[in-house]
Amino acid sequence: MCKIDKKSGDTRIDPCIKNLIHNINFFLPKEVKTIASCCGHGKYPMTILIRGKNPEKAMDLVSGKFIDRKKKFYKRDSENYYYIPETVEDKNEQSI
């Protein structure tokens, strides 16, 4: 499981996806910004949230789902893991 390295100075990006996030940011158009990310720590899906011209919505690049919040995207579970509820598959859903 990843742990945030307080010494790195980039404490908002999980170390295991730091290069991925920097590369995505390099190729994104200037009007699109990466606003949040998490590797999932082996418990939840990886999430990379971006926001473009519409400030009311963010999109998760990994799942393709839109998140209808401006902030406070992540929720904390009982074990103190953060996740975005919209990106966690419903156990009742069947994959095709």
N, CA, C and O atoms as a printed pandas DataFrame, in Angstrom:
     atom_number atom_name residue_name chain_id  residue_number  x_coord  y_coord  z_coord
0              1         N          MET        A               1    0.844   -1.173    0.000
1              2        CA          MET        A               1    0.000    0.000    0.000
2              3         C          MET        A               1    0.891    1.238    0.000
3              4         O          MET        A               1    1.924    1.267    0.668
4              5         N          CYS        A               2    0.493    2.241   -0.738
5              6        CA          CYS        A               2    1.257    3.490   -0.806
6              7         C          CYS        A               2    1.092    4.278    0.474
7              8         O          CYS        A               2    0.041    4.255    1.114
8              9         N          LYS        A               3    2.132    4.962    0.823
9             10        CA          LYS        A               3    2.064    5.909    1.930
10            11         C          LYS        A               3    2.576    7.239    1.405
11            12         O          LYS        A               3    3.529    7.285    0.627
12            13         N          ILE        A               4    1.943    8.313    1.831
13            14        CA          ILE        A               4    2.358    9.639    1.388
14            15         C          ILE        A               4    3.703    9.966    2.029
15            16         O          ILE        A               4    3.886    9.830    3.239
16            17         N          ASP        A               5    4.619   10.394    1.202
17            18        CA          ASP        A               5    5.953   10.754    1.661
18            19         C          ASP        A               5    5.968   12.248    1.963
19            20         O          ASP        A               5    6.040   13.073    1.053
20            21         N          LYS        A               6    5.900   12.585    3.236
21            22        CA          LYS        A               6    5.851   13.990    3.645
22            23         C          LYS        A               6    7.107   14.747    3.215
23            24         O          LYS        A               6    7.063   15.967    3.059
24            25         N          LYS        A               7    8.227   14.043    3.021
25            26        CA          LYS        A               7    9.476   14.692    2.646
26            27         C          LYS        A               7    9.515   15.088    1.180
27            28         O          LYS        A               7   10.323   15.930    0.788
28            29         N          SER        A               8    8.643   14.486    0.359
29            30        CA          SER        A               8    8.706   14.744   -1.080
30            31         C          SER        A               8    8.210   16.134   -1.446
31            32         O          SER        A               8    8.546   16.654   -2.510
32            33         N          GLY        A               9    7.408   16.741   -0.569
33            34        CA          GLY        A               9    6.873   18.065   -0.865
34            35         C          GLY        A               9    5.644   18.018   -1.752
35            36         O          GLY        A               9    4.984   19.039   -1.947
36            37         N          ASP        A              10    5.325   16.854   -2.291
37            38        CA          ASP        A              10    4.161   16.686   -3.164
38            39         C          ASP        A              10    3.206   15.714   -2.481
39            40         O          ASP        A              10    2.927   14.639   -3.011
40            41         N          THR        A              11    2.710   16.086   -1.314
41            42        CA          THR        A              11    1.961   15.166   -0.466
42            43         C          THR        A              11    0.540   14.889   -0.953
43            44         O          THR        A              11   -0.150   14.054   -0.369
44            45         N          ARG        A              12    0.097   15.549   -1.981
45            46        CA          ARG        A              12   -1.254   15.321   -2.455
46            47         C          ARG        A              12   -1.327   14.266   -3.546
47            48         O          ARG        A              12   -2.421   13.929   -3.999
48            49         N          ILE        A              13   -0.212   13.746   -3.972
49            50        CA          ILE        A              13   -0.194   12.715   -5.013
50            51         C          ILE        A              13    0.452   11.464   -4.439
51            52         O          ILE        A              13    1.563   11.520   -3.913
52            53         N          ASP        A              14   -0.253   10.321   -4.539
53            54        CA          ASP        A              14    0.319    9.064   -4.073
54            55         C          ASP        A              14    1.594    8.779   -4.854
55            56         O          ASP        A              14    1.601    8.904   -6.079
56            57         N          PRO        A              15    2.665    8.401   -4.178
57            58        CA          PRO        A              15    3.954    8.198   -4.853
58            59         C          PRO        A              15    3.895    7.217   -6.031
59            60         O          PRO        A              15    4.607    7.393   -7.020
60            61         N          CYS        A              16    3.057    6.193   -5.928
61            62        CA          CYS        A              16    3.018    5.182   -6.987
62            63         C          CYS        A              16    2.393    5.692   -8.288
63            64         O          CYS        A              16    2.593    5.080   -9.337
64            65         N          ILE        A              17    1.641    6.800   -8.246
65            66        CA          ILE        A              17    1.042    7.338   -9.477
66            67         C          ILE        A              17    1.540    8.746   -9.800
67            68         O          ILE        A              17    1.010    9.411  -10.690
68            69         N          LYS        A              18    2.553    9.188   -9.079
69            70        CA          LYS        A              18    3.070   10.544   -9.272
70            71         C          LYS        A              18    3.507   10.792  -10.721
71            72         O          LYS        A              18    3.142   11.813  -11.305
72            73         N          ASN        A              19    4.287    9.868  -11.311
73            74        CA          ASN        A              19    4.725   10.041  -12.698
74            75         C          ASN        A              19    3.551   10.021  -13.665
75            76         O          ASN        A              19    3.525   10.789  -14.627
76            77         N          LEU        A              20    2.577    9.145  -13.417
77            78        CA          LEU        A              20    1.392    9.083  -14.265
78            79         C          LEU        A              20    0.655   10.419  -14.264
79            80         O          LEU        A              20    0.286   10.922  -15.325
80            81         N          ILE        A              21    0.441   10.991  -13.099
81            82        CA          ILE        A              21   -0.276   12.270  -12.984
82            83         C          ILE        A              21    0.492   13.385  -13.679
83            84         O          ILE        A              21   -0.101   14.203  -14.382
84            85         N          HIS        A              22    1.797   13.424  -13.487
85            86        CA          HIS        A              22    2.599   14.464  -14.147
86            87         C          HIS        A              22    2.556   14.307  -15.666
87            88         O          HIS        A              22    2.501   15.307  -16.383
88            89         N          ASN        A              23    2.580   13.074  -16.168
89            90        CA          ASN        A              23    2.500   12.853  -17.613
90            91         C          ASN        A              23    1.124   13.215  -18.173
91            92         O          ASN        A              23    1.024   13.785  -19.260
92            93         N          ILE        A              24    0.077   12.887  -17.441
93            94        CA          ILE        A              24   -1.277   13.275  -17.875
94            95         C          ILE        A              24   -1.370   14.794  -17.938
95            96         O          ILE        A              24   -1.878   15.346  -18.914
96            97         N          ASN        A              25   -0.885   15.468  -16.909
97            98        CA          ASN        A              25   -0.936   16.936  -16.893
98            99         C          ASN        A              25   -0.165   17.546  -18.061
99           100         O          ASN        A              25   -0.571   18.573  -18.606
100          101         N          PHE        A              26    0.928   16.926  -18.440
101          102        CA          PHE        A              26    1.727   17.425  -19.554
102          103         C          PHE        A              26    0.934   17.401  -20.862
103          104         O          PHE        A              26    1.074   18.302  -21.689
104          105         N          PHE        A              27    0.095   16.363  -21.052
105          106        CA          PHE        A              27   -0.619   16.208  -22.312
106          107         C          PHE        A              27   -2.026   16.786  -22.319
107          108         O          PHE        A              27   -2.643   16.874  -23.381
108          109         N          LEU        A              28   -2.546   17.176  -21.175
109          110        CA          LEU        A              28   -3.888   17.759  -21.132
110          111         C          LEU        A              28   -3.883   19.154  -21.754
111          112         O          LEU        A              28   -2.893   19.877  -21.639
112          113         N          PRO        A              29   -4.981   19.540  -22.413
113          114        CA          PRO        A              29   -5.088   20.931  -22.877
114          115         C          PRO        A              29   -5.042   21.868  -21.670
115          116         O          PRO        A              29   -5.387   21.468  -20.558
116          117         N          LYS        A              30   -4.619   23.106  -21.888
117          118        CA          LYS        A              30   -4.449   24.054  -20.784
118          119         C          LYS        A              30   -5.730   24.335  -20.015
119          120         O          LYS        A              30   -5.679   24.651  -18.826
120          121         N          GLU        A              31   -6.892   24.225  -20.685
121          122        CA          GLU        A              31   -8.154   24.512  -19.996
122          123         C          GLU        A              31   -8.648   23.328  -19.154
123          124         O          GLU        A              31   -9.652   23.457  -18.455
124          125         N          VAL        A              32   -7.973   22.196  -19.206
125          126        CA          VAL        A              32   -8.339   21.020  -18.415
126          127         C          VAL        A              32   -7.279   20.824  -17.335
127          128         O          VAL        A              32   -6.080   20.844  -17.612
128          129         N          LYS        A              33   -7.741   20.635  -16.102
129          130        CA          LYS        A              33   -6.837   20.497  -14.964
130          131         C          LYS        A              33   -7.111   19.197  -14.212
131          132         O          LYS        A              33   -8.261   18.779  -14.076
132          133         N          THR        A              34   -6.048   18.566  -13.727
133          134        CA          THR        A              34   -6.191   17.454  -12.795
134          135         C          THR        A              34   -6.454   18.071  -11.430
135          136         O          THR        A              34   -5.679   18.907  -10.964
136          137         N          ILE        A              35   -7.551   17.659  -10.782
137          138        CA          ILE        A              35   -7.918   18.291   -9.513
138          139         C          ILE        A              35   -7.804   17.351   -8.316
139          140         O          ILE        A              35   -7.777   17.815   -7.176
140          141         N          ALA        A              36   -7.738   16.040   -8.547
141          142        CA          ALA        A              36   -7.592   15.084   -7.446
142          143         C          ALA        A              36   -7.183   13.735   -8.022
143          144         O          ALA        A              36   -7.473   13.422   -9.177
144          145         N          SER        A              37   -6.503   12.940   -7.195
145          146        CA          SER        A              37   -6.117   11.606   -7.635
146          147         C          SER        A              37   -5.863   10.720   -6.426
147          148         O          SER        A              37   -5.537   11.204   -5.342
148          149         N          CYS        A              38   -6.018    9.415   -6.627
149          150        CA          CYS        A              38   -5.721    8.428   -5.591
150          151         C          CYS        A              38   -5.477    7.093   -6.276
151          152         O          CYS        A              38   -6.185    6.734   -7.217
152          153         N          CYS        A              39   -4.472    6.354   -5.802
153          154        CA          CYS        A              39   -4.163    5.047   -6.392
154          155         C          CYS        A              39   -5.161    3.982   -5.956
155          156         O          CYS        A              39   -5.244    2.930   -6.589
156          157         N          GLY        A              40   -5.910    4.225   -4.902
157          158        CA          GLY        A              40   -6.885    3.260   -4.392
158          159         C          GLY        A              40   -6.333    2.387   -3.281
159          160         O          GLY        A              40   -7.097    1.739   -2.566
160          161         N          HIS        A              41   -5.020    2.360   -3.127
161          162        CA          HIS        A              41   -4.340    1.637   -2.054
162          163         C          HIS        A              41   -4.741    0.164   -1.978
163          164         O          HIS        A              41   -4.770   -0.419   -0.895
164          165         N          GLY        A              42   -5.051   -0.437   -3.131
165          166        CA          GLY        A              42   -5.391   -1.850   -3.173
166          167         C          GLY        A              42   -6.787   -2.173   -2.676
167          168         O          GLY        A              42   -7.191   -3.336   -2.692
168          169         N          LYS        A              43   -7.525   -1.179   -2.240
169          170        CA          LYS        A              43   -8.866   -1.411   -1.704
170          171         C          LYS        A              43   -9.957   -0.842   -2.608
171          172         O          LYS        A              43  -11.038   -1.418   -2.728
172          173         N          TYR        A              44   -9.667    0.282   -3.236
173          174        CA          TYR        A              44  -10.635    0.963   -4.087
174          175         C          TYR        A              44  -10.024    1.183   -5.470
175          176         O          TYR        A              44   -8.812    1.053   -5.642
176          177         N          PRO        A              45  -10.864    1.516   -6.457
177          178        CA          PRO        A              45  -10.313    1.781   -7.794
178          179         C          PRO        A              45   -9.466    3.057   -7.809
179          180         O          PRO        A              45   -9.716    3.994   -7.051
180          181         N          MET        A              46   -8.472    3.069   -8.676
181          182        CA          MET        A              46   -7.692    4.289   -8.892
182          183         C          MET        A              46   -8.630    5.362   -9.423
183          184         O          MET        A              46   -9.534    5.071  -10.206
184          185         N          THR        A              47   -8.412    6.607   -8.995
185          186        CA          THR        A              47   -9.203    7.721   -9.489
186          187         C          THR        A              47   -8.290    8.881   -9.873
187          188         O          THR        A              47   -7.338    9.210   -9.167
188          189         N          ILE        A              48   -8.609    9.489  -11.014
189          190        CA          ILE        A              48   -7.905   10.683  -11.473
190          191         C          ILE        A              48   -8.976   11.652  -11.950
191          192         O          ILE        A              48   -9.542   11.484  -13.031
192          193         N          LEU        A              49   -9.249   12.662  -11.141
193          194        CA          LEU        A              49  -10.317   13.609  -11.470
194          195         C          LEU        A              49   -9.767   14.794  -12.245
195          196         O          LEU        A              49   -8.744   15.378  -11.887
196          197         N          ILE        A              50  -10.473   15.134  -13.316
197          198        CA          ILE        A              50  -10.127   16.313  -14.104
198          199         C          ILE        A              50  -11.340   17.224  -14.195
199          200         O          ILE        A              50  -12.480   16.784  -14.040
200          201         N          ARG        A              51  -11.076   18.496  -14.448
201          202        CA          ARG        A              51  -12.148   19.470  -14.641
202          203         C          ARG        A              51  -11.769   20.329  -15.833
203          204         O          ARG        A              51  -10.623   20.754  -15.982
204          205         N          GLY        A              52  -12.763   20.575  -16.676
205          206        CA          GLY        A              52  -12.549   21.402  -17.851
206          207         C          GLY        A              52  -13.326   22.691  -17.769
207          208         O          GLY        A              52  -13.309   23.377  -16.747
208          209         N          LYS        A              53  -14.008   23.018  -18.847
209          210        CA          LYS        A              53  -14.730   24.285  -18.938
210          211         C          LYS        A              53  -15.934   24.344  -18.012
211          212         O          LYS        A              53  -16.321   25.434  -17.590
212          213         N          ASN        A              54  -16.534   23.215  -17.684
213          214        CA          ASN        A              54  -17.704   23.187  -16.814
214          215         C          ASN        A              54  -17.255   23.044  -15.359
215          216         O          ASN        A              54  -16.877   21.949  -14.942
216          217         N          PRO        A              55  -17.290   24.119  -14.586
217          218        CA          PRO        A              55  -16.807   24.044  -13.202
218          219         C          PRO        A              55  -17.730   23.267  -12.272
219          220         O          PRO        A              55  -17.360   22.980  -11.134
220          221         N          GLU        A              56  -18.924   22.923  -12.740
221          222        CA          GLU        A              56  -19.887   22.204  -11.908
222          223         C          GLU        A              56  -19.621   20.704  -11.876
223          224         O          GLU        A              56  -20.106   20.018  -10.975
224          225         N          LYS        A              57  -18.867   20.179  -12.834
225          226        CA          LYS        A              57  -18.649   18.739  -12.925
226          227         C          LYS        A              57  -17.169   18.417  -13.024
227          228         O          LYS        A              57  -16.377   19.172  -13.587
228          229         N          ALA        A              58  -16.829   17.286  -12.465
229          230        CA          ALA        A              58  -15.491   16.726  -12.629
230          231         C          ALA        A              58  -15.687   15.359  -13.272
231          232         O          ALA        A              58  -16.753   14.756  -13.149
232          233         N          MET        A              59  -14.653   14.872  -13.958
233          234        CA          MET        A              59  -14.733   13.548  -14.553
234          235         C          MET        A              59  -13.571   12.702  -14.068
235          236         O          MET        A              59  -12.435   13.169  -13.989
236          237         N          ASP        A              60  -13.871   11.451  -13.745
237          238        CA          ASP        A              60  -12.827   10.506  -13.390
238          239         C          ASP        A              60  -12.301    9.889  -14.679
239          240         O          ASP        A              60  -13.044    9.221  -15.398
240          241         N          LEU        A              61  -11.027   10.108  -14.972
241          242        CA          LEU        A              61  -10.429    9.575  -16.199
242          243         C          LEU        A              61  -10.423    8.058  -16.233
243          244         O          LEU        A              61  -10.491    7.473  -17.313
244          245         N          VAL        A              62  -10.344    7.411  -15.092
245          246        CA          VAL        A              62  -10.230    5.957  -15.050
246          247         C          VAL        A              62  -11.576    5.285  -15.332
247          248         O          VAL        A              62  -11.649    4.376  -16.160
248          249         N          SER        A              63  -12.632    5.719  -14.658
249          250        CA          SER        A              63  -13.947    5.094  -14.836
250          251         C          SER        A              63  -14.785    5.768  -15.909
251          252         O          SER        A              63  -15.715    5.166  -16.446
252          253         N          GLY        A              64  -14.454    7.034  -16.228
253          254        CA          GLY        A              64  -15.249    7.794  -17.182
254          255         C          GLY        A              64  -16.515    8.384  -16.576
255          256         O          GLY        A              64  -17.347    8.937  -17.295
256          257         N          LYS        A              65  -16.664    8.272  -15.270
257          258        CA          LYS        A              65  -17.875    8.760  -14.610
258          259         C          LYS        A              65  -17.727   10.228  -14.242
259          260         O          LYS        A              65  -16.638   10.695  -13.907
260          261         N          PHE        A              66  -18.856   10.955  -14.312
261          262        CA          PHE        A              66  -18.889   12.355  -13.918
262          263         C          PHE        A              66  -19.285   12.460  -12.459
263          264         O          PHE        A              66  -20.144   11.718  -11.982
264          265         N          ILE        A              67  -18.658   13.380  -11.760
265          266        CA          ILE        A              67  -18.918   13.618  -10.347
266          267         C          ILE        A              67  -19.537   15.008  -10.237
267          268         O          ILE        A              67  -18.930   15.996  -10.651
268          269         N          ASP        A              68  -20.743   15.085   -9.680
269          270        CA          ASP        A              68  -21.485   16.344   -9.624
270          271         C          ASP        A              68  -21.224   17.137   -8.345
271          272         O          ASP        A              68  -22.158   17.650   -7.730
272          273         N          ARG        A              69  -19.970   17.236   -7.950
273          274        CA          ARG        A              69  -19.601   18.058   -6.798
274          275         C          ARG        A              69  -18.447   18.965   -7.200
275          276         O          ARG        A              69  -17.642   18.615   -8.063
276          277         N          LYS        A              70  -18.374   20.121   -6.573
277          278        CA          LYS        A              70  -17.272   21.049   -6.843
278          279         C          LYS        A              70  -16.051   20.737   -5.987
279          280         O          LYS        A              70  -14.923   21.023   -6.387
280          281         N          LYS        A              71  -16.269   20.150   -4.808
281          282        CA          LYS        A              71  -15.180   19.801   -3.902
282          283         C          LYS        A              71  -15.646   18.684   -2.985
283          284         O          LYS        A              71  -16.776   18.208   -3.098
284          285         N          LYS        A              72  -14.777   18.268   -2.080
285          286        CA          LYS        A              72  -15.068   17.158   -1.162
286          287         C          LYS        A              72  -15.484   15.912   -1.945
287          288         O          LYS        A              72  -16.538   15.329   -1.692
288          289         N          PHE        A              73  -14.651   15.522   -2.886
289          290        CA          PHE        A              73  -14.940   14.359   -3.727
290          291         C          PHE        A              73  -14.805   13.054   -2.959
291          292         O          PHE        A              73  -15.594   12.128   -3.149
292          293         N          TYR        A              74  -13.805   12.984   -2.095
293          294        CA          TYR        A              74  -13.492   11.739   -1.413
294          295         C          TYR        A              74  -14.238   11.612   -0.096
295          296         O          TYR        A              74  -14.396   12.582    0.646
296          297         N          LYS        A              75  -14.695   10.394    0.180
297          298        CA          LYS        A              75  -15.310   10.039    1.460
298          299         C          LYS        A              75  -14.343    9.113    2.175
299          300         O          LYS        A              75  -13.501    8.481    1.536
300          301         N          ARG        A              76  -14.452    9.026    3.486
301          302        CA          ARG        A              76  -13.575    8.164    4.268
302          303         C          ARG        A              76  -14.370    6.974    4.790
303          304         O          ARG        A              76  -15.465    7.137    5.328
304          305         N          ASP        A              77  -13.810    5.771    4.627
305          306        CA          ASP        A              77  -14.502    4.592    5.137
306          307         C          ASP        A              77  -14.101    4.341    6.595
307          308         O          ASP        A              77  -13.339    5.116    7.173
308          309         N          SER        A              78  -14.613    3.264    7.183
309          310        CA          SER        A              78  -14.373    2.976    8.600
310          311         C          SER        A              78  -12.914    2.654    8.903
311          312         O          SER        A              78  -12.504    2.704   10.062
312          313         N          GLU        A              79  -12.120    2.324    7.879
313          314        CA          GLU        A              79  -10.701    2.018    8.070
314          315         C          GLU        A              79   -9.806    3.206    7.675
315          316         O          GLU        A              79   -8.592    3.054    7.534
316          317         N          ASN        A              80  -10.409    4.374    7.500
317          318        CA          ASN        A              80   -9.706    5.616    7.132
318          319         C          ASN        A              80   -9.135    5.621    5.720
319          320         O          ASN        A              80   -8.189    6.359    5.443
320          321         N          TYR        A              81   -9.689    4.812    4.825
321          322        CA          TYR        A              81   -9.332    4.870    3.406
322          323         C          TYR        A              81  -10.267    5.854    2.726
323          324         O          TYR        A              81  -11.467    5.881    2.996
324          325         N          TYR        A              82   -9.701    6.661    1.841
325          326        CA          TYR        A              82  -10.519    7.595    1.074
326          327         C          TYR        A              82  -10.923    6.958   -0.247
327          328         O          TYR        A              82  -10.156    6.195   -0.835
328          329         N          TYR        A              83  -12.141    7.274   -0.718
329          330        CA          TYR        A              83  -12.643    6.751   -1.980
330          331         C          TYR        A              83  -13.724    7.683   -2.508
331          332         O          TYR        A              83  -14.262    8.506   -1.768
332          333         N          ILE        A              84  -14.039    7.548   -3.788
333          334        CA          ILE        A              84  -15.132    8.305   -4.388
334          335         C          ILE        A              84  -16.280    7.327   -4.615
335          336         O          ILE        A              84  -16.154    6.420   -5.438
336          337         N          PRO        A              85  -17.395    7.490   -3.904
337          338        CA          PRO        A              85  -18.485    6.522   -3.980
338          339         C          PRO        A              85  -18.970    6.233   -5.402
339          340         O          PRO        A              85  -19.316    5.093   -5.713
340          341         N          GLU        A              86  -19.001    7.234   -6.254
341          342        CA          GLU        A              86  -19.506    7.047   -7.620
342          343         C          GLU        A              86  -18.637    6.100   -8.454
343          344         O          GLU        A              86  -19.108    5.553   -9.451
344          345         N          THR        A              87  -17.388    5.903   -8.062
345          346        CA          THR        A              87  -16.491    5.064   -8.859
346          347         C          THR        A              87  -16.406    3.624   -8.352
347          348         O          THR        A              87  -15.798    2.772   -9.000
348          349         N          VAL        A              88  -17.009    3.354   -7.205
349          350        CA          VAL        A              88  -16.989    2.006   -6.656
350          351         C          VAL        A              88  -18.165    1.236   -7.258
351          352         O          VAL        A              88  -19.318    1.656   -7.160
352          353         N          GLU        A              89  -17.844    0.095   -7.884
353          354        CA          GLU        A              89  -18.894   -0.697   -8.525
354          355         C          GLU        A              89  -19.881   -1.205   -7.502
355          356         O          GLU        A              89  -19.511   -1.666   -6.423
356          357         N          ASP        A              90  -21.137   -1.111   -7.864
357          358        CA          ASP        A              90  -22.203   -1.663   -7.043
358          359         C          ASP        A              90  -22.119   -3.180   -7.150
359          360         O          ASP        A              90  -22.015   -3.716   -8.254
360          361         N          LYS        A              91  -22.163   -3.869   -6.038
361          362        CA          LYS        A              91  -22.073   -5.330   -6.053
362          363         C          LYS        A              91  -23.240   -5.968   -6.797
363          364         O          LYS        A              91  -23.143   -7.121   -7.219
364          365         N          ASN        A              92  -24.339   -5.238   -6.963
365          366        CA          ASN        A              92  -25.495   -5.761   -7.689
366          367         C          ASN        A              92  -25.369   -5.592   -9.189
367          368         O          ASN        A              92  -26.107   -6.221   -9.947
368          369         N          GLU        A              93  -24.423   -4.729   -9.640
369          370        CA          GLU        A              93  -24.224   -4.522  -11.066
370          371         C          GLU        A              93  -23.489   -5.720  -11.660
371          372         O          GLU        A              93  -22.615   -6.305  -11.019
372          373         N          GLN        A              94  -23.847   -6.073  -12.872
373          374        CA          GLN        A              94  -23.154   -7.141  -13.564
374          375         C          GLN        A              94  -22.357   -6.560  -14.682
375          376         O          GLN        A              94  -22.862   -5.735  -15.444
376          377         N          SER        A              95  -21.109   -6.974  -14.803
377          378        CA          SER        A              95  -20.300   -6.481  -15.907
378          379         C          SER        A              95  -20.598   -7.279  -17.165
379          380         O          SER        A              95  -20.896   -8.472  -17.103
380          381         N          ILE        A              96  -20.516   -6.619  -18.286
381          382        CA          ILE        A              96  -20.827   -7.260  -19.574
382          383         C          ILE        A              96  -19.561   -7.779  -20.203
383          384         O          ILE        A              96  -19.602   -8.353  -21.291
